[in-house]
């Protein structure tokens, strides 16, 4: 799946806003600082991203103290590895 960086950022921010019930999520937002963050929401966030772009994300790769930008970079790298 070929995805432009801007599209990847937009989609992951969307998932973060929806999953963590945090309308103000940005690339700089830390996952576990979102009001709706908990371990179940974290797993759902990863599953949503995996389903959308077809990459496998491990809990150990995407930590709760990562920013949304960190997640974008991890997913971008995974997509590049798939090409």
C-alpha positions as CSV (number, residue, x, y, z in Angstrom):
1,X,0.0,0.0,0.0
2,X,1.5,3.3,-1.1
3,X,0.5,6.2,1.2
4,X,1.7,9.8,1.1
5,X,3.1,11.1,4.4
6,X,0.4,13.8,4.6
7,X,-2.4,11.2,4.2
8,X,-0.7,8.9,6.7
9,X,-0.5,11.7,9.3
10,X,-4.1,12.8,8.7
11,X,-5.5,9.2,9.0
12,X,-3.5,8.4,12.2
13,X,-4.5,11.7,13.8
14,X,-8.2,10.8,12.9
15,X,-7.9,7.4,14.5
16,X,-6.3,8.9,17.6
17,X,-9.0,11.6,18.0
18,X,-11.7,9.0,17.6
19,X,-10.2,6.2,19.7
20,X,-9.0,8.4,22.6
21,X,-12.0,10.7,22.4
22,X,-9.6,13.7,22.2
23,X,-10.6,16.2,19.6
24,X,-7.4,18.2,20.0
25,X,-4.9,15.4,19.0
26,X,-2.0,16.6,16.9
27,X,1.3,15.1,15.7
28,X,2.9,16.4,19.0
29,X,0.2,14.8,21.2
30,X,1.4,12.0,23.6
31,X,-0.9,9.0,23.4
32,X,-1.3,8.3,27.1
33,X,-1.9,12.0,27.9
34,X,-5.2,11.9,25.9
35,X,-8.3,12.0,28.2
36,X,-9.7,8.8,26.8
37,X,-6.5,6.8,26.9
38,X,-6.4,3.4,28.5
39,X,-4.9,0.1,27.5
40,X,-8.0,-1.1,25.7
41,X,-8.1,2.1,23.6
42,X,-4.4,1.7,22.9
43,X,-5.0,-1.8,21.4
44,X,-8.0,-0.5,19.4
45,X,-5.9,2.3,18.0
46,X,-3.3,-0.2,16.8
47,X,-5.9,-2.5,15.3
48,X,-7.5,0.4,13.5
49,X,-4.2,1.4,11.9
50,X,-3.3,-2.3,11.1
51,X,-6.7,-2.8,9.4
52,X,-6.4,0.4,7.4
53,X,-2.9,0.0,6.0
54,X,-2.2,-3.7,6.4
55,X,0.9,-3.6,8.6
56,X,1.5,-5.5,11.8
57,X,2.2,-3.4,14.9
58,X,3.5,-4.8,18.1
59,X,2.6,-3.3,21.5
60,X,6.3,-3.0,22.2
61,X,6.8,-0.9,19.0
62,X,4.1,1.6,19.8
63,X,4.4,2.6,23.5
64,X,1.9,4.6,25.4
65,X,4.4,7.5,25.8
66,X,4.9,7.9,22.1
67,X,3.6,10.9,20.2
68,X,1.3,10.6,17.3
69,X,4.3,11.6,15.1
70,X,6.2,8.6,16.5
71,X,3.4,6.4,15.4
72,X,3.3,7.9,11.9
73,X,7.1,7.3,11.6
74,X,6.8,3.7,12.7
75,X,3.9,3.0,10.3
76,X,5.7,4.8,7.5
77,X,8.8,2.6,8.0
78,X,6.7,-0.6,8.1
79,X,4.9,0.4,4.8
80,X,8.3,1.0,3.2
81,X,9.5,-2.4,4.3
82,X,6.5,-4.0,2.6
83,X,7.2,-2.4,-0.8
